[in-house]
Amino acid sequence: MHYIWSPWRMDYIQSHQDEPGCVFCKELARADSPESLVVHRGRLAFVILNRYPYTSGHLMIVPYAHAATLEELDPETRAEIMELINRSIQVLQKVYKPEGFNAGINLGEAAGAGITGHVHFHVVPRWKGDTNFMLSLAHTRVLPEALEETYRRVSQAWQQES
């Protein structure tokens, strides 16, 4: 998959291939910043921008507990994740005014999970016509803003909602 707006991505990918450990746990250990992409820390889960977004504002809600399945999470963590999904939608509605959302989870590699060892939910803002010939024919996504700008906008809106 190609990203037109961001030539630094290939450097990032090549420098992080085959690194041991969980990408979510690593980012969680860093300070909240455009480098870690963590926009909010709850009591039992956190919200992070997707480093390889489908659209601008693509968020992931991740429990602190390193668990591969929902069954491994306690009910309190699952409840907080649902509240963070709801709040993510509210923040993204304010920032991007999308026409809809995809919100969900990919459990297991066969279901499309890119990171199978640490369960996480996706919240993706959507607009009519946001999938076009570029994705279909060229396997290229066109994003209207840099990831650092998305981080700034989303984290600022998240703080205002607090």
Secondary structure, DSSP 8 states (H G I E B T S, - for coil): -EETT-TTHHHHHHHHTT-SS-HHHHHHHS-SSTTT-EEEE-SSEEEEE-SS-SSTT-EEEEESS--SSGGGS-HHHHHHHHHHHHHHHHHHHHHH--SEEEEEE--SGGGT-S--SS--EEEEEE-TT-S-HHHHHH-EE--SS-HHHHHHHHHHHHHHH-
